[in-house]
Amino acid sequence: MLTDELKYKLMEALEKNPELSQREISKVIGISLGKVNFCINALMEVGLVKASNFKNSRNKLAYAYILTPKGIQEKAEVTSRFLQSKIRERDQLTLEIKKLKRQLNPENKGNEQ
């Protein structure tokens, strides 16, 4: 299963540079080459990404991974969900930090920032 975070990172990388190889994508987003292959195939299977052949000087025949119109729409939705989850994480961390500060300095309970 692809998490929103993984989908976001993968689709963002592909949107910025569709000619990245799977090996390069793996380095950019910090996951294994096998996982990149699995994820790209999963995105292609549901019609979010398509692969096109192109020629370049490094690799005589390579693929460009292009977001489909459906993929562009999905990326916008994934980005929104991912942003909301990061905001929730930040809010939870802020509360935890305030709690820890109160524990370390109980005489300043009302003065946290």
C-alpha positions as CSV (number, residue, x, y, z in Angstrom):
1,M,0.0,0.0,0.0
2,L,1.2,3.4,-0.9
3,T,1.0,6.0,1.8
4,D,0.1,9.6,1.0
5,E,3.6,10.6,2.0
6,L,5.2,8.1,-0.4
7,K,2.8,8.9,-3.2
8,Y,3.4,12.6,-2.7
9,K,7.2,12.3,-2.8
10,L,7.1,10.0,-5.8
11,M,4.7,12.0,-7.8
12,E,6.5,15.2,-6.9
13,A,9.8,13.8,-8.2
14,L,8.2,12.6,-11.4
15,E,6.4,15.8,-12.0
16,K,9.7,17.8,-11.5
17,N,11.8,15.5,-13.7
18,P,9.9,12.7,-15.6
19,E,13.2,11.5,-17.1
20,L,14.6,10.3,-13.8
21,S,15.6,6.6,-13.8
22,Q,14.1,4.4,-11.1
23,R,17.6,4.3,-9.5
24,E,17.7,8.1,-9.4
25,I,14.2,8.3,-8.0
26,S,15.3,5.9,-5.3
27,K,18.1,8.2,-4.3
28,V,16.0,11.3,-4.5
29,I,13.2,10.1,-2.2
30,G,15.2,7.7,-0.1
31,I,13.6,4.3,-0.7
32,S,14.9,1.1,-2.3
33,L,15.0,0.6,-6.0
34,G,12.6,-2.4,-5.7
35,K,10.1,-0.2,-3.8
36,V,10.3,2.5,-6.5
37,N,9.6,-0.2,-9.1
38,F,6.7,-1.5,-7.1
39,C,5.2,2.0,-6.6
40,I,5.6,3.1,-10.2
41,N,4.0,0.0,-11.4
42,A,1.1,0.5,-8.9
43,L,0.6,4.1,-10.1
44,M,0.7,3.0,-13.7
45,E,-1.8,0.2,-13.0
46,V,-4.4,2.7,-11.7
47,G,-3.7,5.2,-14.5
48,L,-1.9,7.9,-12.6
49,V,1.4,7.6,-14.4
50,K,2.4,6.4,-17.9
51,A,5.8,5.4,-19.2
52,S,7.1,6.7,-22.5
53,N,10.3,5.7,-24.3
54,F,12.8,8.4,-25.0
55,K,16.4,8.4,-26.1
56,N,19.2,10.1,-24.3
57,S,23.0,10.0,-24.4
58,R,23.5,8.1,-21.2
59,N,21.0,5.4,-21.9
60,K,20.1,4.5,-25.5
61,L,16.5,3.7,-24.5
62,A,15.0,4.9,-21.3
63,Y,11.6,5.8,-19.9
64,A,10.0,9.1,-19.0
65,Y,7.4,8.7,-16.3
66,I,4.6,11.2,-16.9
67,L,1.7,12.0,-14.7
68,T,-1.6,11.5,-16.5
69,P,-4.4,14.1,-16.1
70,K,-5.9,11.7,-13.5
71,G,-2.4,11.6,-11.9
72,I,-2.2,15.4,-11.8
73,Q,-5.6,15.5,-10.0
74,E,-4.6,12.7,-7.6
75,K,-1.3,14.5,-6.8
76,A,-3.3,17.6,-5.8
77,E,-5.5,15.6,-3.5
78,V,-2.5,13.6,-2.1
79,T,-0.7,16.9,-1.5
80,S,-3.6,18.3,0.4
81,R,-4.0,15.2,2.6
82,F,-0.3,15.0,3.2
83,L,-0.2,18.7,4.2
84,Q,-3.0,18.2,6.6
85,S,-1.3,15.2,8.2
86,K,1.9,17.2,8.6
87,I,-0.1,20.1,10.2
88,R,-1.6,17.6,12.7
89,E,1.8,16.2,13.5
90,R,3.2,19.7,14.1
91,D,0.2,20.5,16.4
92,Q,0.7,17.3,18.4
93,L,4.5,18.0,18.7
94,T,3.7,21.6,19.8
95,L,1.5,20.2,22.6
96,E,4.0,17.6,23.6
97,I,6.8,20.3,23.8
98,K,4.6,22.5,26.0
99,K,3.9,19.5,28.3
100,L,7.6,18.7,28.5
101,K,8.5,22.3,29.3
102,R,5.9,22.4,32.1
103,Q,7.4,19.2,33.5
104,L,10.9,20.7,33.5
105,N,9.8,24.1,34.8
106,P,6.5,23.7,36.8
107,E,6.6,27.3,38.2
108,N,6.1,28.8,34.7
109,K,2.9,26.8,33.8
110,G,1.2,29.8,32.2
111,N,4.2,31.3,30.5
112,E,4.9,28.7,27.7
113,Q,5.3,30.0,24.1
